[in-house]
């Protein structure tokens, strides 16, 4: 292009035209997409993008999960050009490649990200879209299936946390590098780079033109210095889309006004009217077993012998007594969804005065509960079950190691009331016997258990820094309490289905296709193990 023969306006027009003819392929029009989906030549799905990393993945890749079934295998998209500006979470439109096309390497954009000039030079290189060969219908695909993105039906861009990669040329256009490695770098304009250098900040994507190697976005706000503990926690909250910051997780004034009053001088106590409406279990031997130092004790158990067998009880803190439907606290709890636990702190779903005080099933303290109580015969078959609201008084707050010591036959366990040891030990031993039987029945019915090692963090008291990482011990008492909660959940689910069949919801996990297990089966076979993945029960037996 001889710019000496052009006016400035003609030169600008020519450059825009050149850029429009390079970069990524243009997405198909809505009408073309609709026709392609209807005919089966195009496929719609949600994409997960993996950026280059290590020797096994030298270029960007995308995966569209379709369940791995034989007739709808997952789709692999290889290379930045084939990804065509798709980001993780986007719903994309994909054209499946023919066998001939799968053997053709798509040319990728390769720019030096440090300067706008380098980006422009590389953007000038034309990148051809693979459109040779006959089109492939979904019905004629083979495994593995490859494809190229030809459209984006729905973007799932969110606020991203990033750090700054400065433009060495000293301009105002820089790259924001997201902490999420699946997200591409984002081009932003920002003048005062000193204010955000060495800090985490939030950036938003505005667009991703076909002639730009990177998506275009803008700076939103600073979070804080890289390496600062509170900043790092805020990064987790933003990236996991939990909250914009820790301060945002404080409960509203409207919620706090709904809370009951409880002070050291005047602690909360159950009302006489509510006590009269509940089944009073304060004389029963009920106890809790939790990690050492727990403040939010939300469940307790009981187990005693009867003339015909046993009485088993699972008792859950009755938060519904204090959180009314449609209240400010209810609205905030629904928005949070769960209590978020980090290594050194947690963010509660409901205010601390409930979760750690009034609804916490503390020892020797009257508390409201919702209970499931079974009559069991001597073979631990349920002969009757009762559901209802109760008033309990936990006899003891145990931590797992204390309960395990009693299960192992120890006496004079540190921290336990000697007067209660014998009765607690008898209840725990009988509870463990029952849960072993119930657990075995679940396995025989096809239950599958997949477990992983949990890590325990120890912190320096002065600096607050992590001083030690230790794997948590796996104790039988953990499985005993877990089994009791599963038994209670199953009983409640059955009752809900019986009483409200039109409103009962079943959370069902889709069975993965056999292809998902191929790598596991092959790896196990090299070590002399056979893994049968034909069913949950078969897989469970193999893993034992």
N, C-alpha and C positions, 0 to 999 in steps of 0.2 A: 504494500500500500504506500504510494508516493504522496506524503502529506504536503509536499511543496505545491502540489497542484490543487489542493483543497482549501476551502474556506474553513474557519473554525467550526461552523455549524455542520458542514459536510463531514469533517473529520469525526466529530462527536457522533453523528448519525452512523458513520461507517463502523466506528468502534462498538456501538450498541448492537449493530447488526452482527458483527463478528462474534460478540459474546453470546448473542442469542443462538448462534449456530454451533456453539461449543458448550461444554459443561455437561450436565446430566440430560438424559432424554426427557422430553416433555411427557407429562402424564396424559393418559387418554381422556377424552371428553366424557361427561356423564352419560351421554347417549351411547357412546362406544362401549363404556363399561357395562351398561345395562344389557346391551345386546350380547356382549361376551359372556356375562354371567348366565344369561338365559340359555345360551347355546352350549354352555359347558366348557367353552374355550378359556374362560378366566375363572379364577378361584378367589374367594374372599376369606380373609382370616386375620388373626391378631399376630403380630410379629414380635419376636424377641431378638434383639441385635447384640452380637458379640464383637467387640473391637479386637484388632490383632493383639496376640499375646503368646509368647513362647514359640517353640519350634513346631508345635502342633497346629497353630493357627496364625498364618503369616499375613492374612488379609481379613477384612471385615466379613462377617457372615451373619445371616439372618435365618431364623427357624420359625416356621409357622406350624404350630402344634395342632394336628387334626386327629389325635387319638392313637395314631400308629396302626390303625386297622388296615387289612390287606387292600380294601377298596378305596380307602382314603389315607394313604401314607402321608407322613409329615413332609413338608417342603423345605428344602435347603436352598438358600440364596447366597451365592458366593461373590464377593467383590463389591466395592462401593458403587460402581456403576449399576450393577444388577440390583442393589438395594435402593438406588434411585431416591435418596433423601428420606427414606423411611427411618423412624426412630422406634425404640422399644415401646411397646404398648399401643402403637398405631394399628388401626384396622386398615389393611392394605388390600389392593387388588393385584393379583399375580397371574402372569402368563406362564404356563408350564413350557419348559424347553423340550425340543425334540431331541432324539438321541444324538443326532449330528451336532446340534447346538451345545450339548453338554460337554463336548470335547473341545469347544472353542473358548479360549481365555478372553474374557472381557477386559478391555483396557481401562485402567483405573486412573483417577486423578491423583497426582503426586506433587503437592506443592510444599515449598518451604513455608511453614506457618508463621515465620518470624516477621515477615514484611508484606505490606500490601502490594509492593511492586512484584515480588516473587509470586504472590498469589495471582496477580493479573497475567504474568507471563505464562503460568501454568494453565490458567483458565483459557488461554488462547488456543491450547491444544484441543483439537476436536476429539470428542469421545463418542465412538459409534455405539449405537444401541443394537443389540443382537436381534435382528428380525428376519434372518435368513431361514429358509426351510419351511416345511409345512407346519401349520399350527396343530397343537396336540390337545385333544379332548381329554377331560378328566377321566373318562371311562377307559382310555387306552394307555394310562400311565404305567410306569414300572418303578420298582424300588432300586436304588434311592431316587427320589424325584427332585429335580432341580427346576428353578424358576427365576423370573425377573419381575420386579415390581413395576407395574405400569400405571398405578394410581394409588392415592391415599384417600380412603373413604372417611376416616375420622382420625384426627390428631389427638394424641394424649400428652401434649406438652404440658408441663407443670413448672412451677418455680424450681430452678436447679441451684444447688450450692456449688460454687466454683472458686478457683483461685486465678490470679492474673498471670498471663504470659505476655510480657511487654513486647511491643513492636520496637525492634532495635533501631529502626530508622528514626525514632523519636516522634512519630505522628500520634494521632489520637485514635487510630483504629487498632484495637488489640484483640487478643484471643482470650476468652474465658474458658478455663479448663475445668469441666465438671468433675466432682469427686466420684460420681457414678461413671464407671469406666465404660458403660454401654452407651453413653451419650456422647455425641461428637463435640468437638470444640465449637464455641459459639463466638462469632465476630461481633464485637460491641464497639461503640464510640464512647470514649471517656477521656476527659482532659486531665483531671487531677489524679493521676495514677499513684502519686505518693500516698493518697488517702486510702487506697485499697490494696497496695502492694503488701504482701506478707499477711493478708487477711482473707478470711472466708467472706464471700458476699453472695447475695442471691441475684440470679440473672434469669430473664425470661426470653424465650424465643418468640420473635415476631413473624418471621417468614423464612422460607428456604427457597430462593429463586433457583431456577434450573441452571443459571450461568454462574452460580457461586459454589465454591467448594465447601464452604461452611454455612450453617444456618445463621441468619442475622437476628440479633437480639438487643436487649438493652439492660443496663444496670438497674437493679431495684433498690437494694439496701445492703449495708455492711452488717455482718453478724458479729465478727470479732477476730482477734489475732489467732493465727494458726498455732496450735499447740496448747492454747489455754483450755483448761478442763471444762469450764462452763460453755465456752465457745464450741468445743467438740460435742458436748451434749446437745446444744442447740442445733448443730449440724445434723445430728441423728434425728432429732425431732422433725426438722424440715424435710430431710431426705425421705424419711418414712411417712411423711405426710400426716404426722401426729398433731403438730402444732407449729406455729411460726416461731415460738420461743418458749422457754420455761415459764416466763412470767405470764404468758397467755394461758397457762394451765391452772392459774389460780381460779378458785371458784368465785362466781359472781356474788354481788351483795344480795341479789334476789334469792339465790340458793341458800346463802348463809342465814338469811332471815327465816327460812323454813326449818332450820335445825333446832332440835330440842336443846335445852340448857342443861349443862353439866359442869360443875366446878368442884374444886377440891373441898370447899366448904359445904357445898350443896350438890352432891353427886346425883345423877339421874337414877330413878328407880321406877319399876313398873307401876302402872296405875291399878287401883283396885278393880275398876270396871273391866280392864283388859285381862287381868288375871282370872276373873270369873268366867271369861269367854274361852279360855285356853285349858288344855289338858296339863295338869300340874305334874311335872316329872322331877321336881327338885329333890325328892327323896331317892331317886334312882342313881346308880353309880354311872355317871357319864363323864367322859374324859376326852381331851384333845391331844393330838400328836402332830407336831409341826416342826419345822426347822428351828434351831436354837435362836432365840432372840426375836421370834415373830411377834408382831403387834396386832396384825389383822388376822385373828383366829376366826375363820368363817365356818368351820365344821368340827363336829365332835361325834363320838361313837359310844355305843354301850352294848354289852353282851353279858347275858346272865343265863344260868341254867333254870329250867322250869320242870314241872312234873312230866310234861310230854316231850321235852327236848330243850329248846333255847328260845330266848327272846333277843333279837338283834335290832338295834336302833341306829339310824344315821340322822344327825341333827344339824341343820343348816341355819345360820344366822338369818333372822327374818327382817331383811332390809325393807321389804315392802310395807312394813308397819310405819316407816318414817318417810318413805319416798312415794308420794301419791302420783297416780297417772296424770300426766299433763302438767305437773308442777315444774318449776324452774330447775330443780335438782334432777328430775326425771329427764327433762330435755337435755341437760348437760351430760348426764350419764349416757344417754343414747348416742350423743355426738362422740363421746370418748370411746364407747364400746367395750373397753376393758381397762384394767389397771396395767400400766406399762412399767415393767421392772428393768432397771439397768443395774450394773454391777454395784454401784454405791448409792443408789437412790431409786425412788419410784414415784410415779405420778398416778394418783388415785382416780378411780372412776367416780367415786362418791366422796364427799368431804370427810376429812380425817376424824372429825368428832363422831361419825358413824362407823367408818371402817376400822378405826383403831381404838375406839372407846365403846360407845353405846351398843354397837352391833358386834363387837368382838367378844367371843365366847370365853371370857376370862375366868380363871379359876375362882370358885367360892363367890361368884357374883351372879345375881339373877339376870337372865337374859331371855328375850323373845327368840323363838326358833320355829322353823317348820320341820317336822319330823316324819320319817318313814319308819314304821316299827313292824317287824315281821314275827310271826310265830313259826319256828322251824322244828321239824321232827329231828330225831337223832341222826338221820342221814343228811341233814341240812336241806331238806325239801321244804319250801314255803307252804304252810297249811293255812295261812291267813296273813293279811297285811292291812295296816291302818295308816292313813295319811291325814295330817292335820297340823294345826298351830299349837305350839306348846310353850310352856315356861320351864326353863331348865336352869340348873345351877351346876356347872362343871365342877367335879370334885378335884380335878388336877389338870394343870397345863404341863404336859410332857413334851420334851423334844425327842426326836427320833432315836438318838443314841440311848436315852434312858429307857424308852419302851423296848428297844432291841435287847438291852441288858436284862430286863424282866423276862422277855421271851426266851432268852438263853438260860434262864434259871438263876440269875444273880440275885443276891440279897444285899440289903443296905446300899442301895443305889444312891449315889450322891445327888442331893437336891430333892429327893422324894420324901414325903412324910412316912416315917416307919410304920405308923398306924394304918396306912393305906396300902402299903406295899403288897401284902398278901392278897387282898381283894383285887387290886389292879393287876397283879401277876396272873391270877386265875382268869380274869376277864380277857386279858391280852392273849393268853395261851389258847383259850377256847375260840377267840376271834380268829386267830391265825389258822387253827385247824379248819374252821368253817371256810375261810377264804381260799385255802389250798384246794378244797374240794370244788368250790364254785369256779375257781380259775381253771381247773382241769376240765370242767364241763364246758366252759367257753371254748377252750382249745379244741376239744373233741367236736364241738359244733362248727369249727372252721374259723375261729378267731385268729387274727394275725397280729403279732406284737413286734414292732420295730423300735428299738431303743438306741440311744446314743449317750455318750459320756457327758455329764454336765461338769462344768468347771466352777470351782469356788474361788472367789477373789479375797485376798487378805490385804488390808490397807494399813499404811503407816499412820499412826494416830496423830502425829504432828503435821506431816506434810499432806496427808490425804492421798499420797501416791500409792499405786499398787506395789505391795512388797512381796507377794507370793501368789502363785497360781497352782491350785491343787485340784485333781479330779475328785468329785464328790463320791463318797463311798456308797456302794449299792448294798442296801440292807434289806433283809426280808420284810421288815416292818413297813418299808416304803411300799412294797407290793401288796401287803395286807390292807393298808389304808386305801390304796388305789383301787383294789378290788371291791372294797366296801362301797366306794363312791360310784363305781361302774354298776354295781348291783342296784344301788338306789336310783341312779339315772335311768336304768332300764325299766325299773318298776314304775317310776313316774311317767316315762314315755308310754308304757302300756296303758296306764290309767288314762292319760290324756287321749290316747287313740280310742279307748273304749267310750269315754264320755263325750269327746268332741272330735269325732272322726272327720268332719268336714273342715276342721281348723288345724288338725295335727300335721306337722311337717316332719318329714324324714330327711335327715342329712345323709345323702348317699354318695359314696366315693366311687367314681367311675373306675371300672377294672382296666388296668393298663394293658395295651396290646403286647403280644409275645415279643415283638421286636424291641420293646423297651428293656427286656431282660436279657437280650442276646449277649451284651458285653459282660454282664454278671455271670451268666452261665458259662461263657467261654473262659473267663478269668478263673472261676472256681474249678473248672475242669483241669486247668493247667496245674492246679495244686492237689488234684486227686479227689475233688468233691463234685458230687452231682447235685444240681439244684433243679428242682421240679417247680415250674412256675404255672402249672395248669390251673391252679386254684389257690385261694387264700390258705386253705388247710394244708395243701401240698407244699406251698412255699414255707409255711410255718414249720412243718415237719422237717423240711430240708435245712432250715436255718438253725434248728435245734441240734 
